[in-house]
């Protein structure tokens, strides 16, 4: 099993961003109980930033997949099936 992490693994970055987004949503809910509006606004700001980064990452991944499909079609290459995500 390969435990070495590559900086090019976009799926790992996407999962990390999703965890950050869920954490922000959880913290917003927790702080609503205490009427801690400053912290709520801070977490909303982080949530917006993480969502924007996730959108950029999704555009990159989908663009790469689209280009790969076009190249397979043009050069009649065998199709590569990505392993299912965990």
C-alpha positions, -999 to 999 in steps of 0.1 A, spaced: 0 0 0 13 34 -10 12 57 20 31 85 3 8 114 -5 12 133 -37 5 170 -40 -11 163 -74 -39 142 -59 -69 165 -64 -94 141 -49 -76 144 -15 -78 182 -18 -115 180 -26 -123 157 4 -103 181 26 -122 211 14 -155 192 20 -144 185 56 -136 221 62 -170 232 48 -188 207 71 -167 219 101 -177 255 93 -214 245 91 -212 227 124 -195 256 142 -221 280 128 -248 258 143 -230 255 176 -225 293 179 -261 300 171 -270 285 205 -248 311 223 -257 341 201 -220 345 193 -225 366 162 -188 375 157 -178 338 155 -208 330 133 -197 357 108 -161 345 110 -172 309 101 -195 321 73 -165 340 59 -144 308 60 -173 288 45 -175 312 16 -137 310 10 -137 272 12 -167 269 -11 -149 292 -37 -118 270 -36 -139 239 -39 -156 254 -70 -122 262 -86 -109 226 -78 -141 211 -94 -136 232 -125 -100 219 -128 -110 183 -123 -139 184 -147 -118 202 -173 -91 175 -171 -117 148 -174 -133 165 -204 -99 169 -221 -90 133 -214 -123 121 -230 -117 143 -261 -82 129 -264 -94 93 -261 -120 99 -288 -96 116 -311 -67 92 -308 -88 61 -302 -72 53 -269 -86 27 -245 -109 43 -219 -95 46 -184 -120 40 -157 -113 58 -125 -115 37 -93 -145 46 -72 -140 72 -45 -142 62 -9 
